[in-house]
């Protein structure tokens, strides 16, 4: 039997009048047909399309950006509770406690707080609760009933008048942190995948705490100058004259918002620890961005700062919680108050999916052994043993292998567009320089157009580092290809990066997630909807590791009676070392040999290298890699 009233009729004739009669303001508290995801990007070949978006019929807000109720409507041919299961799924995603389903005859209410003995009940249209009634129940559920707590959580978000609003997961993250602080929690961890707006989220958290006067002086710490400068000029700009960046080891106590490189305020000598010029109670809040890196260690720079400002509230932001046998930011901060994963970001359509091209070389798989008495290009006698993938570009260099990697990169860029931004991750600075040279020799016409077509961007090269801003600026054509080892693995907002090349062994899941995160941003204005990972060293096998995108797990909690064991070598990345002084963490450079350290042999093109197999895979809806094509060169 056809419905006499459509879903739209039910909304306009019954639901909207009922909730406005209950006291909900039509303009500030009620939003209809709210689309809260963008639709997963589906890639087929070189084409892409958007999947379905998720849309709630109504979301009700106590104040802007404080959602507390959701309503799913159905036409009058459906039962009263027909929309409940769909509504509960949306409410779980949106972090909303009160869910309603209606066909126009009344409402079915579901209370997710657990405070009521009756989880679901039917109510009439006239019985729909007021904003104050639901907010009271919400605050009781969250343990936020005191006037002091209410003052904090009811503080408005920053609004610039442009209509820009936080995404749903940013709202959940911000509100969870604010509520935790209002309850008196002192250590808070927030986990959000790279490219999901951690800095904007941090800005809104600070803004609301600062405006409510819950936190009057705030210190924001990061470990890269580019992160501090981007933060100051972009997301934190509304703080205006209240904000300063600590630099040149100078302290001015007249500001309220302080941004600093944590290496800039610590040092080995007592008189260099300029943060001690502040009193221990000067800051109410300390935020550590990218707290997964070397900073997670107990003897790190920011641990030293947090110990000094121990009375302040401490918030850690990361995309990749650091968990090894003796390094854990979960151990310090506790479980995350909110997690938004890479997998969820791709599913929602806010992050770019990726293709993986895995290329295998014969020498990588079969190994290579020098002839008796064979020397390298520099006359060094090559140690007689079998060298394989883990040795290349660390212990031994095959010039022909470097050229073949550069050729495959060039070949792929010709197919997708020679000006597609590309990051090539190498084993060390020496490898990055040799890769730059190989790419230059294979792209003479592009280099003739601009010498900056290919640049080595590493910590030891001021000219390369100076081009980093141009590389990440979508409006700047050059540099197009950046060869690096460690410098660009974190904190680089490369919105238009379409190709990430892995020619380094990656054993750290933290480092792997960070590197993959360089390509996950979407920029529709520059036709960046997905990206490609070209893998020469089987690094993408980490995609199959359950730790790749799962919930962070507490691995080890050291005690005085049970000291932490030394981490295995594979658990350490160059950034896992405590940073000293004003300098940013450097790239790896093993060109300067330590006493007794094995030299790096270099073998010329007399040793040939062949491609054995080339597999193209894409990220499927179930989170697994699906093979799109496979070339087996051994059959030729």
N, C-alpha and C positions, 0 to 999 in steps of 0.2 A: 504494500500500500504506500503510495508516494507521500512524502512529507508535505504537510500543509504550510509549514514554516521552514524556510531554509535556515542554515546555520547563521547567516548574516542577519536574517530577520530575528532569530532568537537573541542575538547579541544586542541589536538596536532596540527591540521592544521590551525585553525582560532583564537581561543581565546588566547592561549599562545603567538603566534606571534604578535597579536594585542596589548596586554598589554606590552610586552617587547619593541615593537616599540614606545610605549608611554613613555618609560623611566623607567619602573619598572624593578628592578634588579631581575633576575631569582633566585639568591642564597640567597639574604637577605630580599627581599620584597614580594616575591610570594611563597605561600605555597598551594599545591594542595592536595585535598582529606584529609582535616583536620578533624579528629575525635575529638570531643570536649566533649563528655560524655562517660561514661564507660558502660552504659546499666544497667538499674535497676536490682537489685538482686531479683529474684522471689523464694520464699521459699514454698515448698510443703513437709510436713512431716519433715524428717531430710535431705532432698535433696534440692539443690538450683540450679538455672540456671541464666544466664544473659539475660536480654532483649536486644532489639535493641539499638545500639548506634546512635548518631546523627553525621552526617558528612557533611561538606560543601565542595563543589567542589573546590572553591578557596577562600582564605582569603588574602587580600593585606594589607601590613604593611608599614607605612611611615618609621618607624624604628622598630627593633625587639621589639615585645610585645606592639606595638602601632597600633592595627588594625583599619583601617578606611573604608575598602570596602570589599564586599562579592559578589561573582559571582556564580550563579547556572546555570549549562549547561544542555541542552537537545539535543537529536539527531535531525537530520534535518527533521524528520516527525512531530515534534512539532512546535507550533507557537513560535514566538520570546519571548513572555512573559510567556510561559508555566511554567517556574521555579520561577516566581516572588513571588507567595504566599508562597512557601516553603522557599525561600530566606529571605522574610520578617520575617517569624517566627524565623529563625536562627539568623537574625540580631538583633531582639528584645532581644533574649537571650544573644547574644554576645556583645551587646551595640555598634553596628556598624551602622553608619549613612547612608552610601551609598550602595545601593543594585542593582545588575545587573543580568539580565536574558539574555541568548543567546542560539540560535540554530545554530550559525555559520554564519548567514547572517548579523548580526549586534548586537546591544545591546539595551535592554530596561533598562533605568536608573530610579531608584526611589530614590528621595532625602528626607530623613526622618528629615532633620534639620528644615524644615518649613521656611527657608530663601528665597526659590524660589517660585514664583507664580505658576510655573509649577512643580507639584510633580513628574509626570512620563513623560518621553520623549524618543523617539527612536533616537539612534545615530548610525552612521556607525562604522565599525571596526576601521577605521582610526581616528575617533573622540574620542576614549577612552581617558579620561583625564590623565594627568601626575600626579606623586606623589605630586609634588609641588602645582599643581592646586587643588587637593582634600584636601591637608593639609591646604591650605589657607582657603578654605571653612569650613573645620573642626574648625580651630582656630577662625574664625569669628562667627561660631555657638556657640562655647563655651565661647566667650568673652575673648580670650587669644591672642590678636594680638600684644601686646607690646613686645619688645625685651626681657625684663626681664621675662615676663611670658613664652615666647617661650624657653628661656634658661632652665627654670625649667622643663617644660613638655617634652622637647626633651632630657633630661638627660637619659643616658643608664641605664638599669637594671643591677643588679649584675649577672654575669655569671661565674660559677666555672669551665667550660670546660667539665663537665660531661654530658651535654645534658639535665639536669634537667631544666624544664621550668614551670612557674606558670600555674595553671589550668585557664580555661577561666574566672571563677568567681573571682579568685584572681586578674587576670589582670584588670577586670572591677573595682574591689574594689580599687586597687592601683592607677589606672589612675584617678578614680573619686576623690580620696583624694588629689592627686598631683594637679589636675586641680583646686580643691576648694581652696587650699593653694595659687596657682599661681594667683587666682583672689582676694586674700586677705582675704578669710574667716578665722576667728580666732578660731571658735569652731566647731568641726567636730565629728560626731558620725558614727561609722561603725559597722553594725550588721552582724555577721556571726555565723552560728550554730556551736556548739561544734564539734570538729573533722574536721573542714574544713580549718585549717591552719591559724588562726588569727596571730600567732606569726611570721610565715614566711612572711605573708602579711605585717605585721608591719615592719619587717626587710627591705623589698624592698622599702617601703615608706621612711623609715629613710635613707637608702642608697642613693636613688636618690636625696633627699633633701640635704643630707650632701655633696655628690659629686658635686652637682650644686652650693654649697655654699649658698643656700637659707636659710638653717638652719645649724649653725656651732656648737652649743652645745645643746645636747638633753638629757632629763631626761625621763627614762622609769620606770614607777611605776607599781608594782603588789602587791598583798596582801598575798602571800604565798612564803616562801623561796624556795620551790621546783619549783615554776614557774620561779623565778629569776634565779636559778641555771640551770634549763633546757634551758632557753633562752640564757644564757651566753655561755654555752658549745655547744649548737646545732645551732640554726638558726642565732644567732648574732656572731658566731665565726669569720666570715670574718672581723669584725671591729678590731680584734687583739689588738695591744698595745694602740689604741685610746680609748679603753673601760675599765671601772672599775665598780666594785660593791661597793656601799657605805655600809660599815659595821663597827661595833664597834664604831659607832658615830664619825668616823674620816673622815675628808674632805681633798681631794687633788684636787686643782683646775687646774691641768695640763692636765687633760683628756678632751675628747670631747663628749663621749657617757657614760652616767651614768645610772646604773641600781640600783634600790633600792626597798626594802620593804617600803611601805609608812608609816607603823608603825615605821620604823627605823629612820625616819627623823622628826617625830612629837612627841609631848608629852604635858603633862599638864603644865609643868613649862617652862617659857620663855627660860631658858638656855639649855633646852633639845631640843628645836627646831633647830636642827643643820642646816636645810636648810637655816636658816637666816644668816648663815656664807657666803652664796652666796649673791651677790648683786641681786636686783630685776630683773635686765636685763641680768643676767648671762646666762640663758637658752633661746633659741629661740623657742624650741619645747618641750612640755611635753605630754607624752602619758600615759594613764591610762588603763591598761589591766584589764579585768573583772570588768568594772565600774558599773555593775549592783548590786553588793552586798551592804553591809552596807555603802560602800563608796558613794552610791548615795544620802545619806542624806545630807541636807544642812550644818550640823555641823560635817561632817565627816573629816577624816584626809586628804584625797586628795583635798577636797574643800578648806581646809585651805592652802594647798600648791599652788593650782591654784590661789587663791586670792593673794598670795604673788607674784607669777610669772605671774601676770595678763597681762603683755605685750607680753608674749609668745603665740604661737599657741597651742591650746589644742585639743588633739584627744582622744576620748573615744572608747575603743573596748569592745564589749560585745556580748554574744550569746543571752541574754535575757534582753531587755530593762526593767528597773525597773519602774513600774507605780503603785503607791498607792496614797492615798489622799494627803499625804505631802512629798512623796519621788518620784522624777522623774529625770532621767538623760536626758530625752527628753527636759524637761524644761530648763536644763542647756545647753545642746549641740545643741538643735534643732532637726529637722527631720534627720534621717540617710541619708548620701549621697549614701549609697548602703546597700542593705539587701540581704543576702543569707540564706534561711531558711532551717530548718531540713527537711521539706517536699520536697523542691527542691533538697537537697543533696541526699535524698533517691531515688527520681525520676531519678536523673542523674547517680546514681550508685556509687557515691563517699562516701556515708554513708550507714551504715548497717541497714537494716530493722529489725523489731523485732516481736517476738511472745509475747503474753500476756497470762499468766496462772492466772486466778482469782480463789482463793480458799476461800470459805466461811465456817466459823465455827458456830456451833449452838449457842454458848454463845455470839458470836459477833452479830448475827442477833436477837436472842431472849432475850438477856440480862441475867444477873445473880443477884439474890438477896440473901444476907446472911440470915441464920436462926437467930431467935431471940437470942441475946446475943453471937453470934458467934465471936470468936477471930481468928486472923491470926497466922502464925507460930511463931511470936514473942510475942504473948500474947496481942496484941492490939485489942481492941474492934472495930469491923468493923462497920462503919456507916451504918445504915439500909436504903438502897435505891437500886434502880436497876442500875447495872453497865453494860455498853455495850461497843461496839467497841472503842469509843472515850476515854474510861476510862482505858482500858487494857494497862498495862505497863507504864501508867502515874500515875493513882490513885490507881490501884489495879493490882496485878500480880497473874495470875493463872499458877502455875508451869506446869500443864499438857498442857496448851496452848502453852507455850514456847517449850516444848518437841515436840509437834505435828508439829509446824512450822519447827523445826530442822529436824524432820523425813521426812517431805515433801521435804525439800531442799536436804537431803541425798539421798532420793529415786530418785529425778530428776537427780542429778549428776551421780548416778550409771547408768542411762539410756543414758546420753550424754558423759560421760567420767569423772571419779572421779578427774581428774586434771584440769578440766575446771575452769578458774579463776572466782571467785564469790565474789560479794560485797553484804553484808546483811546490810541494813539501818534500824537502831533501833531507838526507841524513845529518848533514852539518854544513857549515859555511863554505868549506872547500867544495863540497858536492854542489851546493847552490850556485857557486861561481862557474864550475864546469858545465852545469846544466844551462846557465845563461849563455855561455859561449856556444854550446851546441845548438841552442835555439836560434841565436843570432845567425849562425852559418847556414841554417835551413830556411831563414826568412829574410834574405838580403833586401828584397824589394820593400818589405814593411819597415825594416830598420833604416832603409834609405829615406823613407818618408819621415821617420822620427827615430832618433837614437833611443828614445824612451819607450819604444814599442815593447821592449823586454828589459826589465830592471831586476837586479838582485836587491831585495829589501831584507836586510839582516841587521842585527844589532851593532855590528862593527863598522857599518858603512854609512856615514852621515848623508851622502848623496842619495843613497837608496831610501833611507829612513825619511828624508825630506819629501820623497815622492809618495809616501804612504797616503797622505790626505788626498792627493790627486787620484790615486788608485781607487779609493773608496767613494770618490765623488762621482755620482752617475753622469754628471754633465761633462766630465773630463774624459776625453778619449784615451789619453795616455797617462800612465803605463797601461798596457793591455795584459801582458804576462808578467807575473811577479814570481821569481824563484826565492825561496826562503827555507829556513829550517825550523825555527821555533818562534820567531818574533810575531808572526801573523796567525799563530794557532789560537789566540784568544783575544777578545776585546776589539776585534776589527769588524766594523759594521759594513761589510761589503755587500750592499743591497743587490748589485747587478752581477755578482760573480756567478758565472754559468758553468764553469769547469773547475773541479778540484782534482789535482793529480797527486797521488800518493806513491812516491818512490822512496819511502822510508818505512822501516819496520816499526809498527806501533803496538806496543804491548800493554800500554796503560789505557784502560777504558775511559778514564777522565780525559786524557789527551785526545783520544779518538772522538769522543762526543764533541769536544771543543772544535776540533778541526772540521768535522762534518757540519757543525753549526755555522761555519763561515759561508755556507751556500744556502741555508734554509730560509733566508728572507725572500719575500715576494715583492717585486716592484712592477706593477702592471703598466706604468707609464713607459717603462723601458723593455716591455715584453719579457719580463723575467717571471715565469710561473713555475719552473722546475729547473733542476740542475743535474749535472753529470759528475760522477766520481770515477776517475780512471785510476785503476789500482794495479800496480806492478809488483807489489810485495805481499799480496794476500792479506793486507790489513783489514779488508772488508769482511773477512771471516768473523770479525768481532760482531757483525750484525746478528750472527746466530747465537751469540752469548746472551743468556737470560738477563745479564746485568746491563745490556745495552740500553734498554728503555724501561726497565722495571722500577719498582719502588726501591729507594735506597735501603740497604740492609746494614744493620750494625754488625760489624765483623769482629771487632776486638775492643775490649774496654780494659785498658791497663790499670793495675792497682799497684800500690807500693810494694806488696809482697809478690807481685807477678809482673815484673817489668816487661815492656814490649820487646819482642824479638826484633833483630834487624830485618828490615823489609827485604824481600827477594829483589834481585836486580831488576826483574821485569816490572816490579811495582813502582820503580823510580823513574821519573821523567826529569829532564834538566830543571824544570820549574819546581821540583819538589825540594829544592834546597832553600834554606832561609836566605832572604835577600838582605844585603847590607848597604847602608849608606843611601845616597841620593839616586843611585843609578837604577834604571829599570832592569829587569831580568834579561841577561844576554842570551843570544843564540848559542848553540853548541859550536865550539870551534876546537876540533882536535888536530888542527894543523900544527899547533905548537906542541911538540911531543914532551910528555913528562919523562923524567929519568926512568929508564927501564921499560918504557911503554913501547909496544910493538909499532913499527913504522907502517904507514899505509903504502902498499905496493901499487904501482900504476903500470898497467900493461897496455900497449898500443893496439892498433887495429889488426895486428897479425892474428889475434884471436877473434874468430867470427862468432856472432850471436844471432840466433834466429828466433822468430815468434813461433811458438808451438801451438797455442790456442788463444782464441779471443771470444769471450762470452759477454753478451749484453743482457743485463737483467734490469727489471724495474720493481719498485716497491709496491707490492700488492695490497689490497684492502685488509688482508688479515695480518699485515705487518711483516710478511715474509717476502724474500726476493724471488721473482718469477722470471724464468729464462725467456727472453724474447728472441735471441738468435745465438748460434754457436758456430764458430769457424774452427775447424780442426786442421791445422796446417801440416800435421804429420802425414796426412793422406795424399799430399801433393808431392 
